[in-house]
């Protein structure tokens, strides 16, 4: 899957996952409207993330919270600290520090550190969208994020409970 994304990121400035095309020209990355969320990268702690830039999203397994970086400060999106995560899936793995996928018009020259970089200057990512993710995602994973189209809010899962954010 990552190899496929890398291939498309070099050839195209827009990527659709689970669908054939993006909804409009202002989109870098868009997910299909299914009852599935996007799992954020798991990190051992927010403090362990190096070369981080504002807008970065993570799932911090040390305190089991979904966070994003704003003005150099990690902001908690989970609200609840009772999250649960089974890290056995990744415990035996060794991270390849240089591994990343870049999507967008600057993909081949972008040097931003991260796993998935959206390098367009005038496009955004559309999260997976569905009605009531907390009811319709059957088996959510820690660090999952989706957009609730019924309540018009962001939904994040910390491994135990959902938290909701509405502008």
C-alpha positions as CSV (number, residue, x, y, z in Angstrom):
1,X,0.0,0.0,0.0
2,X,2.7,2.5,0.9
3,X,4.7,1.7,-2.2
4,X,1.5,2.3,-4.2
5,X,1.0,5.7,-2.4
6,X,4.6,6.6,-3.1
7,X,4.2,5.8,-6.8
8,X,1.1,7.9,-7.1
9,X,2.6,10.7,-5.0
10,X,5.3,11.2,-7.6
11,X,3.0,11.2,-10.5
12,X,-0.1,13.1,-9.1
13,X,-0.7,15.9,-6.7
14,X,-4.0,14.4,-5.6
15,X,-4.7,11.0,-4.1
16,X,-8.0,9.2,-3.4
17,X,-8.0,6.2,-1.1
18,X,-10.9,3.8,-1.4
19,X,-12.5,5.8,-4.2
20,X,-11.6,6.7,-7.8
21,X,-11.1,10.4,-7.5
22,X,-11.0,13.4,-5.1
23,X,-14.1,15.6,-4.7
24,X,-12.5,18.9,-5.9
25,X,-9.2,20.6,-6.9
26,X,-8.5,21.8,-3.3
27,X,-7.9,18.3,-2.0
28,X,-4.4,16.6,-1.7
29,X,-5.7,13.4,0.0
30,X,-9.2,12.1,0.4
31,X,-10.7,8.9,1.9
32,X,-13.9,7.1,0.8
33,X,-17.0,7.6,2.8
34,X,-17.1,4.3,4.5
35,X,-17.4,3.3,8.2
36,X,-13.6,3.3,8.6
37,X,-11.4,5.9,10.2
38,X,-7.7,6.8,9.8
39,X,-5.3,5.6,12.4
40,X,-2.7,8.2,13.4
41,X,1.0,7.3,13.9
42,X,1.7,5.8,17.3
43,X,4.7,7.4,19.1
44,X,6.3,6.4,22.4
45,X,5.7,10.0,23.6
46,X,5.1,13.4,22.1
47,X,8.6,14.4,23.4
48,X,10.2,11.7,21.3
49,X,9.0,13.2,18.0
50,X,11.9,15.0,16.4
51,X,11.9,17.7,13.7
52,X,8.1,18.2,14.3
53,X,6.2,20.9,12.6
54,X,2.9,22.6,13.5
55,X,-0.1,20.6,12.3
56,X,1.4,17.2,13.1
57,X,-1.1,14.6,14.4
58,X,0.0,11.7,16.6
59,X,-1.3,9.1,19.0
60,X,0.9,9.2,22.1
61,X,1.1,5.8,23.7
62,X,2.7,7.1,26.9
63,X,-0.5,8.9,28.0
64,X,-2.9,7.3,25.4
65,X,-4.0,10.5,23.8
66,X,-4.5,11.9,20.3
67,X,-2.6,15.2,20.0
68,X,-1.7,17.8,17.4
69,X,1.1,20.4,17.4
70,X,0.0,24.0,17.5
71,X,2.5,26.9,17.8
72,X,5.1,24.4,19.1
73,X,2.8,23.0,21.8
74,X,1.1,19.6,21.8
75,X,-2.7,20.0,22.1
76,X,-4.7,17.1,23.6
77,X,-7.7,16.0,21.5
78,X,-8.6,13.0,23.6
79,X,-9.9,14.7,26.8
80,X,-10.1,11.4,28.6
81,X,-6.9,9.6,29.8
82,X,-8.3,6.1,30.1
83,X,-7.1,5.1,26.7
84,X,-5.9,1.5,26.0
85,X,-3.5,0.5,23.3
86,X,-2.0,-2.9,22.5
87,X,1.5,-2.1,21.2
88,X,2.5,-5.7,20.6
89,X,1.9,-5.2,16.9
90,X,4.8,-2.7,16.7
91,X,7.0,-3.6,19.7
92,X,9.3,-5.9,17.8
93,X,9.6,-3.5,14.8
94,X,12.5,-1.2,14.1
95,X,11.6,2.3,12.8
96,X,13.2,3.4,9.6
97,X,13.7,7.1,10.3
98,X,13.9,8.1,6.7
99,X,10.7,6.3,5.6
100,X,7.9,8.7,4.4
101,X,5.3,9.2,1.7
102,X,4.9,12.7,0.3
103,X,1.8,13.7,-1.7
104,X,1.5,16.9,-3.7
105,X,3.1,19.3,-6.0
106,X,6.2,19.6,-3.8
107,X,6.5,15.8,-3.1
108,X,9.8,15.2,-4.7
109,X,11.6,18.1,-2.9
110,X,9.8,18.3,0.4
111,X,12.2,17.7,3.3
112,X,9.7,17.8,6.2
113,X,10.1,15.0,8.6
114,X,7.1,12.7,9.0
115,X,5.4,9.5,7.8
116,X,2.8,11.1,5.5
117,X,3.5,14.6,4.2
118,X,0.9,16.6,2.2
119,X,3.2,19.0,0.4
120,X,0.7,21.1,-1.5
121,X,0.6,24.9,-0.7
122,X,-3.1,25.2,-1.6
123,X,-4.7,21.9,-0.9
124,X,-5.9,20.0,2.2
125,X,-6.7,16.5,3.4
126,X,-10.3,15.3,3.9
127,X,-10.6,12.9,6.7
128,X,-12.7,9.7,6.5
129,X,-16.3,11.0,6.7
130,X,-19.4,9.1,8.1
131,X,-22.5,9.5,10.2
132,X,-21.7,8.9,13.9
133,X,-18.2,7.2,13.8
134,X,-18.6,6.2,17.5
135,X,-21.6,4.1,16.5
136,X,-20.6,2.9,13.0
137,X,-16.9,2.0,13.3
138,X,-17.3,-1.5,14.5
139,X,-13.8,-2.1,15.9
140,X,-12.0,1.2,16.3
141,X,-8.3,1.3,17.0
142,X,-6.4,3.5,19.4
143,X,-5.4,6.7,17.6
144,X,-8.3,6.6,15.1
145,X,-9.7,9.9,13.7
146,X,-12.8,10.6,11.5
147,X,-15.2,13.3,10.7
148,X,-18.9,13.0,11.8
149,X,-21.1,14.2,9.0
150,X,-24.2,14.2,11.2
151,X,-22.9,16.2,14.1
152,X,-20.3,18.1,11.9
153,X,-17.5,17.4,14.3
154,X,-14.1,15.7,14.6
155,X,-14.2,12.3,16.4
156,X,-11.0,10.8,17.9
157,X,-10.6,7.5,19.7
158,X,-8.0,7.0,22.4
159,X,-8.4,3.2,22.6
160,X,-11.3,3.3,25.2
161,X,-13.5,6.3,24.5
162,X,-14.3,8.7,21.7
163,X,-13.8,12.5,22.1
164,X,-15.5,15.0,19.9
165,X,-14.4,18.4,18.7
166,X,-16.7,21.0,17.0
167,X,-15.6,24.4,15.9
